Amino acid sequence: MALTGDTAAGRLAIIAGGGLLPSYVAEAARAAGENPVIVALKDESDPRWEGYDHAVIGIGDFAALEGLFNRYGVGRVVMSGSVRRRPEWREVRPTLRILMKVPAAIRTLLSGGDDTVLQMVIRLIEGNGRRVVGAHEIAPDLLASVGPLGAAAPGEEDRRDISQAANAAETLGRLDVGQGAVSIGGRVVALEGLEGTDEMLDRVAGLRAAGRISPRRRGVLVKLCKPQQDIRADLPAIGVATILNAAKAGLAGIAIEAGRSLVLDRAAVISAADEAGLFVCGIDRGLPAWGLE
């Protein structure tokens, strides 16, 4: 059952990985009158999905995914949440259409960079006429805006750290490695890898506790969308846990890319940041001084 384009073409499916984002997207879809189908990724999706049409599908099981899309008449697909591991080759169950692309498709799924893999998955999903849409299209209120979100704002030293960390994060993104970097006192001290943002912040906290980072310099976490990234998948996101981990690492604040990053549970994030004395701000690489002056 090949479907086309817009809302009238079929139901919305939410491919749900780990974290809170899939829940926010599902709630926003329901609030907009949608009846989303949840595809909970096995060993990745956190919440229970009672009350929604849903199925648990293993990562790489494209045959089961295609069968579910056909069964529910899915026309649009949202990819949301984190995926902690790649499928083993034994777990990949391709459709006939994917088999015709072997070995390139399977090789990319197993060993490509995150952005390369996501672009491949999007092409495979859209190959049957369905449309992949971004989480921000379903839940636009999650997008960060330019400037401070809470009571605190970055000072002059913070803005220098934002510039340093943003340049590092942009370079890291071009390499399809990660989306975040930490700068303290004008020095980049951590880059995000496969471990993710929270574990990177744990490393910074450890470096500070070991005396490798001056206690007098606070520093900034910056998260940017990769320059080449398809914004329909894996936008940078922060939540309350990010605030708490940044505070534990002794940072002054967090800067994220406006219009291309997500703030999960905005009110709680702002409250946690204000309580910890941290700033959270949106920056725009197309504006002078990242839009902070």
C-alpha positions as CSV (number, residue, x, y, z in Angstrom):
1,M,0.0,0.0,0.0
2,A,2.0,2.9,-1.2
3,L,0.8,6.2,0.2
4,T,1.7,9.8,-0.7
5,G,2.4,13.1,0.9
6,D,0.2,15.0,3.3
7,T,-2.1,14.4,6.3
8,A,-5.0,13.1,4.2
9,A,-2.7,10.3,2.8
10,G,-2.7,8.2,6.0
11,R,-1.9,7.9,9.6
12,L,1.2,9.2,11.4
13,A,3.7,6.7,12.8
14,I,6.2,7.7,15.5
15,I,9.3,5.6,15.6
16,A,10.1,5.8,19.3
17,G,13.7,5.4,20.6
18,G,14.9,6.3,24.1
19,G,14.3,9.4,26.1
20,L,11.3,11.7,26.5
21,L,11.0,13.1,23.0
22,P,8.8,10.4,21.6
23,S,6.2,11.0,24.4
24,Y,6.2,14.7,23.7
25,V,5.7,14.1,20.0
26,A,2.9,11.6,20.6
27,E,1.1,14.1,23.0
28,A,1.5,16.9,20.5
29,A,0.2,14.8,17.7
30,R,-2.9,13.8,19.7
31,A,-3.5,17.5,20.7
32,A,-3.5,18.3,17.0
33,G,-6.2,15.6,16.3
34,E,-3.9,12.9,15.1
35,N,-4.2,9.2,16.1
36,P,-0.5,8.2,15.9
37,V,0.8,4.6,15.7
38,I,3.8,4.1,17.9
39,V,6.7,1.9,16.7
40,A,8.6,1.2,19.9
41,L,12.2,0.2,19.2
42,K,13.1,-3.0,21.1
43,D,15.4,-2.3,24.1
44,E,15.4,1.4,23.3
45,S,12.0,2.9,23.8
46,D,11.5,4.0,27.5
47,P,7.8,4.7,28.1
48,R,4.8,2.3,28.1
49,W,2.5,3.0,25.2
50,E,-0.8,1.8,26.5
51,G,-3.6,3.9,25.0
52,Y,-1.9,4.0,21.6
53,D,-1.9,1.6,18.7
54,H,1.7,0.3,19.1
55,A,4.1,-2.5,18.3
56,V,7.6,-3.3,19.5
57,I,10.0,-3.8,16.6
58,G,13.7,-4.6,16.6
59,I,16.2,-2.2,15.2
60,G,16.9,-3.2,11.6
61,D,13.7,-5.2,11.2
62,F,12.5,-3.4,8.1
63,A,10.3,-6.2,7.1
64,A,8.2,-5.9,10.3
65,L,8.2,-2.1,10.0
66,E,6.9,-2.2,6.4
67,G,4.2,-4.7,7.5
68,L,3.1,-2.5,10.3
69,F,3.0,0.6,8.0
70,N,0.8,-1.3,5.6
71,R,-1.5,-2.7,8.3
72,Y,-2.2,0.8,9.8
73,G,-2.2,2.7,6.5
74,V,0.7,4.9,7.6
75,G,1.5,7.8,5.3
76,R,3.9,9.9,7.4
77,V,6.6,8.9,9.8
78,V,8.4,10.7,12.6
79,M,11.8,9.4,13.9
80,S,12.3,10.4,17.5
81,G,14.4,9.5,20.5
82,S,17.8,8.1,21.0
83,V,19.3,4.8,19.7
84,R,22.1,3.5,21.9
85,R,23.4,0.8,19.6
86,R,23.6,-0.4,16.0
87,P,21.9,-3.6,15.0
88,E,24.1,-6.7,14.5
89,W,24.0,-8.0,10.9
90,R,21.9,-11.0,12.1
91,E,19.2,-8.6,13.3
92,V,18.7,-6.8,9.9
93,R,15.6,-8.1,8.2
94,P,15.4,-6.3,4.9
95,T,12.4,-6.1,2.5
96,L,12.9,-7.2,-1.1
97,R,13.4,-3.5,-2.1
98,I,16.2,-3.2,0.4
99,L,17.8,-6.4,-0.7
100,M,18.1,-4.9,-4.2
101,K,20.3,-2.2,-2.6
102,V,22.6,-4.7,-0.8
103,P,25.4,-4.4,0.1
104,A,25.5,-0.6,0.2
105,A,22.4,-0.1,2.4
106,I,23.2,-2.8,4.9
107,R,26.9,-1.7,5.1
108,T,25.7,1.9,5.8
109,L,23.2,0.8,8.5
110,L,25.9,-1.3,10.3
111,S,28.9,1.0,10.1
112,G,28.1,4.5,8.8
113,G,28.2,7.7,10.8
114,D,25.0,8.6,12.6
115,D,23.9,11.2,10.1
116,T,24.8,8.9,7.2
117,V,22.7,6.1,8.7
118,L,19.7,8.4,9.4
119,Q,19.8,9.7,5.8
120,M,19.8,6.1,4.6
121,V,16.9,5.1,6.8
122,I,14.9,8.1,5.6
123,R,15.5,7.1,2.0
124,L,14.4,3.5,2.7
125,I,11.2,4.6,4.4
126,E,10.3,7.1,1.7
127,G,11.1,4.6,-1.0
128,N,7.5,3.3,-0.8
129,G,5.9,6.7,-1.1
130,R,5.6,7.6,2.6
131,R,6.9,10.9,3.9
132,V,9.3,11.4,6.8
133,V,8.5,14.5,8.8
134,G,10.5,16.1,11.6
135,A,9.6,16.0,15.3
136,H,9.6,19.8,15.2
137,E,6.8,19.7,12.5
138,I,4.6,17.8,14.9
139,A,5.7,19.6,18.1
140,P,6.9,23.1,17.0
141,D,6.7,24.4,20.6
142,L,9.8,22.3,21.4
143,L,12.1,24.4,19.2
144,A,14.6,26.7,20.9
145,S,14.4,30.4,20.1
146,V,17.3,33.0,19.9
147,G,18.3,34.5,23.3
148,P,18.1,33.5,26.9
149,L,15.2,31.2,28.0
150,G,15.4,31.8,31.7
151,A,16.5,34.5,34.2
152,A,20.3,34.2,33.6
153,A,22.1,35.4,30.5
154,P,25.7,34.7,29.3
155,G,28.4,37.3,30.3
156,E,31.4,38.3,28.2
157,E,33.5,35.3,29.2
158,D,30.6,33.0,28.6
159,R,30.1,34.4,25.1
160,R,33.8,33.7,24.3
161,D,33.3,30.1,25.5
162,I,30.1,29.9,23.4
163,S,32.1,30.9,20.3
164,Q,34.9,28.4,21.0
165,A,32.6,25.5,21.7
166,A,30.3,26.3,18.8
167,N,33.2,26.3,16.4
168,A,34.3,23.0,17.8
169,A,30.8,21.5,17.7
170,E,30.4,22.6,14.0
171,T,33.7,20.9,13.1
172,L,32.7,17.8,15.0
173,G,29.4,17.8,13.2
174,R,31.0,18.0,9.8
175,L,32.9,14.8,10.7
176,D,29.5,13.2,11.5
177,V,30.8,12.4,15.1
178,G,28.7,14.4,17.5
179,Q,26.7,17.6,18.2
180,G,28.2,19.0,21.4
181,A,31.3,20.6,22.8
182,V,32.4,22.2,26.1
183,S,34.7,25.2,26.4
184,I,36.0,26.4,29.7
185,G,38.1,29.6,29.9
186,G,38.3,29.7,26.1
187,R,39.7,26.2,25.9
188,V,37.7,23.3,24.4
189,V,37.9,20.6,27.0
190,A,35.4,18.0,25.8
191,L,33.8,16.8,22.5
192,E,30.7,14.6,22.3
193,G,31.2,11.2,20.9
194,L,29.1,8.0,20.9
195,E,28.6,8.3,24.7
196,G,26.2,11.2,24.3
197,T,25.9,14.6,26.1
198,D,25.3,13.4,29.7
199,E,28.3,11.1,29.7
200,M,30.4,13.9,28.2
201,L,29.3,16.2,31.0
202,D,30.2,13.4,33.5
203,R,33.8,13.5,32.0
204,V,34.0,17.2,32.5
205,A,32.8,16.9,36.1
206,G,35.5,14.2,36.6
207,L,38.2,16.4,35.1
208,R,37.2,19.3,37.4
209,A,37.2,17.0,40.5
210,A,40.7,15.8,39.5
211,G,42.0,19.4,39.3
212,R,42.5,19.2,35.6
213,I,40.1,22.2,35.1
214,S,40.3,25.4,37.2
215,P,37.5,25.8,39.7
216,R,37.6,29.5,39.0
217,R,36.5,29.1,35.3
218,R,32.9,27.8,34.7
219,G,32.5,27.2,31.0
220,V,29.7,26.5,28.5
221,L,28.1,23.5,26.8
222,V,27.1,24.1,23.2
223,K,24.9,21.8,21.1
224,L,24.5,22.4,17.3
225,C,22.8,20.6,14.5
226,K,25.4,19.0,12.2
227,P,25.8,21.3,9.1
228,Q,24.9,18.6,6.7
229,Q,22.2,17.0,8.9
230,D,18.7,16.3,7.6
231,I,16.7,18.1,10.3
232,R,13.9,15.6,10.1
233,A,15.9,13.3,12.5
234,D,18.1,13.6,15.5
235,L,17.9,17.3,16.2
236,P,20.0,18.3,19.3
237,A,17.9,18.3,22.4
238,I,18.2,19.2,26.1
239,G,16.1,18.4,29.1
240,V,16.2,18.7,32.9
241,A,18.9,16.0,33.1
242,T,21.1,18.2,30.8
243,I,20.7,21.1,33.2
244,L,21.5,19.0,36.3
245,N,24.6,17.4,34.6
246,A,25.8,20.8,33.5
247,A,25.5,22.1,37.0
248,K,27.3,19.1,38.4
249,A,30.1,19.8,35.9
250,G,30.3,23.4,37.2
251,L,29.3,25.0,34.0
252,A,27.8,28.5,33.7
253,G,25.3,27.6,31.1
254,I,24.1,25.9,27.9
255,A,23.8,27.3,24.4
256,I,21.8,25.4,21.7
257,E,21.0,26.2,18.1
258,A,17.8,28.2,17.7
259,G,15.3,26.8,15.3
260,R,17.3,23.5,15.0
261,S,17.3,22.2,18.6
262,L,14.7,21.0,20.9
263,V,13.9,21.9,24.6
264,L,12.0,19.1,26.3
265,D,9.7,20.2,29.1
266,R,10.6,23.8,28.7
267,A,9.0,25.1,31.9
268,A,10.9,22.4,34.0
269,V,14.2,23.2,32.2
270,I,13.9,26.9,32.8
271,S,13.0,26.3,36.5
272,A,15.9,23.9,37.0
273,A,18.3,26.3,35.3
274,D,17.1,29.3,37.3
275,E,17.5,27.3,40.5
276,A,21.0,26.2,39.6
277,G,22.0,29.7,38.4
278,L,22.7,28.5,34.9
279,F,21.8,30.3,31.7
280,V,20.1,28.5,28.8
281,C,20.1,30.4,25.5
282,G,19.4,29.9,21.8
283,I,22.1,30.9,19.3
284,D,22.0,31.4,15.5
285,R,25.2,30.8,13.5
286,G,23.9,33.1,10.8
287,L,23.7,36.2,13.1
288,P,26.6,38.4,14.4
289,A,28.0,37.1,17.7
290,W,25.6,34.2,17.4
291,G,22.7,36.5,18.1
292,L,23.8,37.2,21.7
293,E,24.6,40.9,21.4
